[in-house]
Amino acid sequence: MKIREEFTCPLELVHDMIKGKWKPIILWRLRLGAASLAKLERDIDGITQKMLLEQLKELTDYGFVKKKTFEGYPLHVEYSLTEERGCELLEALKIMQHIGIEYLKKQGMEDVLIEKGVIPE
């Protein structure tokens, strides 16, 4: 998790911070509110706990996600978007989600969106 020293524009830096298969998906899930590690793992199809932990650590280090630890046993931890960077980046992800929805509709794949609950029937 190293930020490059040479870049063409700041967009490259943000791309490096959120690149990969899982980070945008994790951020998108967290738009629904704080969630435990177990809940995130259940909600995100195909992600392993190890990968989820790695990605959450990076997103936390970059200031997109915050981690709250509750006292007691068993240990309970929740992850949520930070009000500053996390919620701001969510606005960009909403635009990307909209583009994806419109693309799938134009490709005649609206049934997939309905099946996944992205759009109502």
C-alpha positions as CSV (number, residue, x, y, z in Angstrom):
1,M,0.0,0.0,0.0
2,K,2.4,2.6,-1.2
3,I,1.4,5.8,-2.9
4,R,3.4,6.4,-6.1
5,E,5.6,9.5,-6.1
6,E,5.2,10.2,-9.8
7,F,1.9,10.5,-11.4
8,T,0.1,12.2,-14.3
9,C,-2.8,13.5,-12.3
10,P,-4.4,13.0,-8.8
11,L,-6.9,10.6,-10.4
12,E,-4.1,8.0,-10.6
13,L,-3.6,8.2,-6.9
14,V,-7.3,7.7,-6.1
15,H,-7.4,4.8,-8.6
16,D,-4.5,3.2,-6.8
17,M,-6.3,3.6,-3.5
18,I,-9.5,1.8,-4.7
19,K,-8.3,-0.4,-7.4
20,G,-9.0,-4.1,-7.4
21,K,-12.0,-6.3,-7.5
22,W,-13.2,-5.8,-4.0
23,K,-12.6,-2.3,-2.7
24,P,-15.4,-0.6,-4.7
25,I,-17.8,-3.5,-3.7
26,I,-16.9,-3.1,0.0
27,L,-17.4,0.6,-0.2
28,W,-20.7,0.2,-2.0
29,R,-21.9,-2.3,0.6
30,L,-21.0,0.1,3.4
31,R,-23.3,2.7,2.0
32,L,-26.0,0.8,3.7
33,G,-24.5,1.5,7.1
34,A,-22.0,0.0,9.6
35,A,-21.4,-3.7,9.4
36,S,-19.4,-6.4,11.2
37,L,-16.8,-8.4,9.4
38,A,-19.1,-11.5,9.4
39,K,-21.9,-9.4,7.9
40,L,-19.7,-8.0,5.1
41,E,-18.4,-11.5,4.4
42,R,-22.0,-12.8,4.0
43,D,-23.1,-9.9,1.9
44,I,-20.2,-9.9,-0.6
45,D,-20.4,-13.0,-2.7
46,G,-17.1,-14.7,-3.3
47,I,-14.8,-12.7,-1.0
48,T,-12.7,-14.6,1.5
49,Q,-12.2,-13.4,5.0
50,K,-8.5,-12.9,4.4
51,M,-9.1,-10.8,1.4
52,L,-11.8,-8.8,3.1
53,L,-9.5,-8.0,6.1
54,E,-6.7,-6.9,3.7
55,Q,-9.0,-4.7,1.7
56,L,-10.6,-3.2,4.8
57,K,-7.2,-2.4,6.3
58,E,-6.1,-0.6,3.1
59,L,-9.4,1.3,2.9
60,T,-9.0,2.3,6.6
61,D,-5.4,3.4,6.1
62,Y,-6.5,5.6,3.2
63,G,-9.3,7.2,5.3
64,F,-12.3,5.8,3.4
65,V,-13.4,3.4,6.1
66,K,-13.4,3.6,9.9
67,K,-13.2,0.7,12.3
68,K,-15.0,0.7,15.6
69,T,-14.2,-1.9,18.3
70,F,-16.7,-2.6,21.0
71,E,-15.6,-3.8,24.4
72,G,-16.6,-7.1,25.8
73,Y,-16.6,-10.7,24.8
74,P,-16.8,-11.9,22.1
75,L,-14.9,-9.1,20.4
76,H,-17.2,-7.0,18.2
77,V,-15.9,-4.8,15.4
78,E,-17.9,-2.7,12.9
79,Y,-16.8,-1.0,9.8
80,S,-18.4,2.1,8.2
81,L,-17.7,4.8,5.7
82,T,-15.9,7.9,7.0
83,E,-17.9,11.0,6.7
84,E,-15.3,12.9,4.7
85,R,-13.5,10.6,2.2
86,G,-15.8,7.6,2.4
87,C,-19.0,9.4,1.7
88,E,-17.4,11.6,-0.9
89,L,-16.1,8.7,-2.8
90,L,-19.6,7.1,-2.5
91,E,-20.9,9.9,-4.8
92,A,-18.5,8.7,-7.5
93,L,-19.5,5.1,-7.0
94,K,-23.2,6.1,-7.4
95,I,-22.4,7.5,-10.8
96,M,-20.5,4.3,-11.7
97,Q,-23.4,2.2,-10.5
98,H,-25.8,4.2,-12.7
99,I,-23.6,3.8,-15.7
100,G,-23.5,0.0,-15.1
101,I,-27.3,-0.1,-14.8
102,E,-27.9,1.8,-18.0
103,Y,-25.3,-0.3,-19.9
104,L,-27.0,-3.6,-18.8
105,K,-30.4,-2.2,-19.7
106,K,-29.2,-1.3,-23.2
107,Q,-27.7,-4.8,-23.5
108,G,-31.2,-6.3,-22.8
109,M,-30.0,-7.6,-19.4
110,E,-32.6,-5.9,-17.2
111,D,-33.7,-9.3,-15.9
112,V,-30.3,-9.7,-14.3
113,L,-30.7,-6.3,-12.5
114,I,-34.2,-7.4,-11.3
115,E,-32.9,-10.8,-10.2
116,K,-30.1,-9.2,-8.1
117,G,-32.6,-6.7,-6.6
118,V,-30.8,-3.7,-8.1
119,I,-34.0,-2.4,-9.8
120,P,-37.6,-3.3,-8.9
121,E,-39.8,-5.5,-11.2
